[in-house]
Amino acid sequence: MSQEVEKSGQLNVTKIAQGGRKLRKNWCPSWVVLAGNSLMFYREPPRAAPSSAVWGPAGSRPESSVDLRGAALAHGRHLSSRRNVLHIRTVPGHEFLLQSDLEAELRAWHHALRAVIERLDRENPVELRLSGSGPAELGELSAGEDEEEESEPVSKPLLRFGGRRSSSRCPEGTEQNRVRNKLKRLIAKRPPLQSLQERGLLRDQVFGCQLESLCQREGDTVPSFVRRCVAAVDKRGLDVDGIYRVSGNLAVVQKLRFLVDRERAVTSDGRYVFPEQPGQEGQLDFDSAEWDDIHVVTGALKLFLRELPQPLVPPLLLPHFRAALELSESEQRLSQIRELIASMPKPNHDTLYHLLEHLCRVIAHSDKNRMTPHNLGIVFGPTLFRPEQETSDPAAHAFYPGQLVQLMLTDFTSLFS
């Protein structure tokens, strides 16, 4: 090999990004060789001192290498808690951290790497692209952001846009912050969801849709998908052992979800493709062999309830339900829970009623399916009585949701009369 070795030595190395995708740090020692336009990593050092003819261990090939043309170099103190760290980012979006316990050694590497990258810049400037943007777009993204630059005294990345050699070298984080801040402003100016829906550019799905919006769209107070799942289980799942407790095949559940959602697919170029006829869930036949496993249907129903943006039982009522459950007097307890249920919004109330009425039919077949009010409370409690945010005391929320569901099932007629 004819290229001269600029520098070599033992460093700690980790790759933190692959093609722009962040990776978990995995530090390991490596024999690093800087030669030509490449930075190469060997598992072991050579037996003899490196020269223009000996790059690594005799007969060995590097584990990996980095093309430094168009690369950006900076200190990596903001990316690692270790001392003496260099950060290299390449044009394809690969990122590496180099570290040495010796400050002088890392300073020598910084000098050598910067000299090579600058030489490559003079010999063959590289045109960078950010998400397919050309020089004009990149200039627009970073224009007028100088006041937000950070003062990083040492790091001088070598970013070149559109083949132009940058006359002013700025910290690596600076250009990232410029683009990031510009994108934040662009996102803040995006049109509201309602506007996109009115223009037909975005359609609500079934899974993850606000319950009130979904019911309003369908002209009912109980989602069609909930009614269809309940009907399917009533028809062929009441006697199935462990109904609602046994999980269905996740891949098939996700396939069912995909078919139900109105937003059918996203093409490779990012365009949304919608079905010609809305309401695909109305065309599903749960009696077909494709959905023969009833646990897939119950799994999809539970997934639908879990993915409601707001839980079926409004979070604001949770403290009141819990307080009512703790009352010692049975009649007073039922009376307060009945009032709380009646205060729920119409779609929430009717969907809860439809679901619990169905679960009462499941309990009626408990001699075969072995699903008692207690078992169903364990399954549905955390989903129906879900706090809006993660609670700081999970143990405090662990038991009463299941107890509430169990109470609602055993006293269903009294509570919903």
Summary of the structure (lengths in Angstrom):
residues: 417
radius of gyration: 30.8
end to end distance: 87.8
largest distance: 91.9
contacts: 1189
relative contact order: 0.07
helix: 44%
strand: 13%
